[in-house]
């Protein structure tokens, strides 16, 4: 690494300017700049290609997909920006992972988790999901995470 602080020699005069070639050399040495590397391969292998590679490769791809989905759900839960949340949900939807917001539907304990209750005088609302507290997700119809909901109950 180049020393930025060196003693002046007799011919070093403080001009306040560094010649362009010398500046480029200093930047290269400090940053470790090298020739640009070729871009990484952005092609995604199709499941059919993996199937031809053998059952181990297909199983590994499925496990990797599940891990990436869980990582996305983790990031989605912690995202503070509505735009980031929307973008993550759109990306997940493109690979078959759908958000579940059952607002207005009848509460079903097999697919919903009750997080709270709101009293109502309207008998038609009894047992209906008032709002979704935590969004749930399905992957190809299989429940990954049940939505946590608030349910109307009669007084």
C-alpha positions in Angstrom: 0.0 0.0 0.0 1.2 3.5 -0.8 2.1 5.7 2.1 0.2 8.9 1.8 2.4 10.6 4.4 6.0 10.6 3.4 8.8 12.9 4.1 9.5 15.5 1.5 12.6 15.2 -0.6 14.5 18.2 -1.8 12.7 18.1 -5.2 9.2 17.8 -3.6 7.5 21.2 -3.8 4.0 21.6 -2.4 2.0 22.5 -5.5 -1.4 21.2 -4.3 -1.8 19.3 -7.6 -1.1 15.7 -8.5 -0.5 14.8 -12.1 -3.3 12.6 -13.6 -1.1 9.6 -14.3 0.3 9.6 -10.8 -3.2 10.0 -9.3 -4.5 7.0 -11.3 -1.5 4.9 -10.1 -2.2 5.9 -6.5 -5.9 5.0 -6.9 -5.1 1.7 -8.4 -2.7 0.8 -5.6 -5.0 1.9 -2.8 -8.2 0.4 -4.2 -6.6 -2.7 -5.7 -8.3 -1.9 -9.0 -7.8 -4.5 -11.6 -9.3 -5.2 -15.0 -13.1 -5.6 -15.0 -14.2 -9.2 -14.4 -16.8 -10.7 -16.8 -20.3 -10.5 -15.5 -21.6 -13.6 -13.6 -23.9 -16.0 -15.3 -27.4 -14.8 -14.7 -29.1 -17.8 -16.4 -31.3 -19.8 -14.1 -31.5 -23.5 -14.6 -35.0 -24.8 -15.2 -36.3 -27.6 -13.1 -36.4 -29.8 -16.2 -32.7 -29.3 -16.7 -32.0 -30.2 -13.1 -34.2 -33.4 -13.4 -31.8 -34.5 -16.2 -28.9 -33.9 -13.8 -30.3 -36.4 -11.4 -32.5 -36.7 -8.4 -30.0 -35.2 -6.0 -29.7 -32.0 -8.0 -33.5 -31.6 -8.2 -33.9 -32.2 -4.4 -31.1 -29.7 -3.7 -32.9 -27.1 -5.9 -36.1 -27.7 -4.0 -34.4 -27.2 -0.7 -32.6 -24.1 -1.9 -36.0 -22.7 -3.1 -37.6 -23.3 0.3 -34.6 -21.6 2.0 -34.9 -18.6 -0.3 -38.6 -18.3 0.3 -38.1 -18.4 4.1 -35.4 -15.7 3.7 -37.7 -13.5 1.7 -40.5 -13.9 4.3 -38.0 -13.0 7.0 -37.0 -9.8 5.1 -40.7 -9.0 4.4 -41.6 -9.2 8.1 -38.8 -6.7 8.9 -39.2 -4.3 5.9 -40.2 -0.8 7.0 -41.0 0.5 3.5 -44.3 -0.2 1.9 -42.6 -0.3 -1.5 -40.1 -2.9 -0.3 -43.0 -5.0 1.1 -44.9 -4.7 -2.2 -41.8 -5.6 -4.3 -41.1 -8.7 -2.1 -44.7 -9.9 -2.3 -44.7 -9.4 -6.1 -41.5 -11.4 -6.5 -42.8 -14.2 -4.3 -46.0 -14.3 -6.2 -44.1 -14.8 -9.5 -42.6 -18.0 -8.1 -46.0 -19.2 -6.8 -45.9 -17.9 -3.2 -49.2 -16.0 -2.5 -50.0 -13.7 0.3 -53.1 -14.6 2.4 -55.2 -11.7 3.7 -58.6 -13.2 4.7 -60.3 -10.0 5.7 -64.1 -10.4 5.4 -63.9 -14.2 5.2 -65.3 -16.6 7.8 -62.7 -17.5 10.4 -61.3 -21.0 9.8 -59.0 -22.3 12.5 -57.4 -24.8 10.1 -55.9 -22.0 8.0 -56.1 -18.9 10.3 -54.6 -18.1 13.6 -56.7 -15.9 16.0 -54.7 -13.0 17.3 -57.5 -11.0 18.8 -61.2 -10.3 18.9 -63.5 -7.3 18.4 -66.9 -7.3 19.9 -69.8 -6.6 17.6 -73.6 -6.3 17.9 -74.1 -7.5 14.3 -74.8 -11.2 14.3 -73.8 -11.5 10.6 -70.2 -10.5 11.5 -69.8 -13.0 14.3 -66.9 -15.3 13.3 -65.8 -13.1 10.4 -62.2 -11.9 10.1 -62.1 -8.2 10.9 -58.5 -7.6 9.8 -55.2 -9.4 9.2 -52.5 -8.6 11.7 -49.8 -10.7 10.1 -50.0 -11.7 6.5 -50.0 -15.5 5.8 -48.5 -17.2 2.8 -49.2 -20.3 0.6 -46.9 -22.0 -1.9 -48.8 -23.7 -4.6 -51.8 -24.0 -2.3 -49.8 -25.4 0.6 -49.9 -23.2 3.7 -46.5 -21.9 4.6 -47.6 -19.6 7.3 -51.1 -19.0 8.7 -52.3 -15.4 8.8 -52.7 -14.0 12.3 -56.2 -12.3 12.3 -58.6 -10.4 14.5 -62.1 -11.9 14.5 -65.5 -10.3 15.2 -67.3 -11.9 18.1 -70.8 -11.1 19.3 -71.3 -9.4 22.6 
